[in-house]
Amino acid sequence: MGAHFIVQGGKSLKGTIHVNGAKNAVLKSLAATILFEDTVRIENVPLIEDVFRAVELLEDLGIEVERKNRTIKIKTKNLHKTNLDINIARSLRASIVMIGPILAREKKAFFPHPGGCVIGKRPINLFLEGWKCMGAECRETKRGYTLKAKKLKGCEFIFRNISVTGTETLMMTAVLAEGTTTLRNAACEPEITALAEFLNRCGAHIEGAGTHTIKITGTGGKLLQTRRKAIKTIPDRIEAGSFLALGALLGRPLKVTGCDPEHLSVPLQILQEAGVPIRKGKDWIQVSKSRKLKSLDLKTREYPGLPTDLQSLFVILMTQAEGQSMVHETVFEGRLNYIEELNRMGARITMCDPHRALIHGPTRLRAREIESTDIRAGLAFLIGAMIAKGESRVNNIYQIDRGYEHIEERLIKLGAQIQRIES
Ligand code: EPU
């Protein structure tokens, strides 16, 4: 059954909430340490379940991991094996990102089909095609995938669909390959740019990260020598955006600190158009509950568009807006699956097809028992419970803990009434 939250809804929130390091950045830095011969230090690490699982995967490979507060030191001198632990890898999408560096370093790897959030089919064809393009052979069985290569050679690879982890994984594989790799139609997320900048500081040759064409000149199979060994994890723009949606519903006002407003330009534009009062500085954003929220059409997009990871949070916001909004989820076909549960809380949302839904607002949400289905839907339900009058119970909060560190403690400081019940 796992732990659950008991939430007393209808409480306003006031104060400051700090944004932690980005989950989707640190999971990739952890994988990148496999490219190194010596110790790497990762700073500003969020203490979340997905990071703990990724660390367990590294330790299982024989890598030494030492954690002190938010700093992790990783020594990858020896890799005892090249196969990922099946059970852990099945629970974490980012496990596949480790395979790029393992293959590049050892010329072989085994991994099961990666798990993670149940938000759609989540195929891995682009990864496999990319590795084949660099000269690897792939054998697929019921248990998973075995990759082998005599050597990895640079190639030109075109992503048919833009893939975030696909771009990161092939970029890291190419760092240790021979020759030049060009990745076209690559993803542009800030986490990718941060990863490339770190690798470049340590001797890699990556050009164009943050654009749709990335060129990587391989270091020819030699392991990288770290020159400046620390990587500071960038702020989590999804956590920041989630808090902004929360502040727009309950803030009197709510100040989100330690974030990068430049990474949130489209979500901020949407909030502004919806009538949410916003103030911002270099690394903070303050939002307040709007007297009258305007309905808006939402469409998720690759960066710099509205992130799919913020979609459920912005849908919750639109349930409180005057009029009809359309949400169009373009990235994952299962990412509106939570809508049914939200309707049970009193929202009036009509599914048009798996990718589109009409939100009729405003609706008063009712307190009830809710099941978290994935990280972002889980947080949306928690916020739903916080705006509903009465007592709600949010189950399966492991999903929320996967991506948001000690969320209830941070929200209680703002005036929320949430209790974690361990079972
Ligand atoms: N796709 C393919 N083939 C592939 C890979 C992806 O067709 O081989 C498709 C997917 O089915 C999807 C689209 O490409 O329709 C985009 O998926 P992408 O590969 O970009 O997603 P991802 O890399 O698996 C990362 C984040 C997700 C985030 C997405 C989109 C990590 C660990 N995960 O996933 O984060 O939603 O990018 O921005 O970085 C979350 O944090 O809650 C989360 C799910």
Boltz pocket constraint, residues with backbone or C-beta under 6 A from the ligand:
constraints:
  - pocket:
      binder: B
      contacts: [[A, 23], [A, 24], [A, 27], [A, 93], [A, 94], [A, 117], [A, 120], [A, 121], [A, 122], [A, 123], [A, 124], [A, 125], [A, 126], [A, 127], [A, 161], [A, 162], [A, 163], [A, 164], [A, 165], [A, 166], [A, 307], [A, 308], [A, 309], [A, 330], [A, 331], [A, 332], [A, 333], [A, 375], [A, 376], [A, 403]]
      max_distance: 6.0
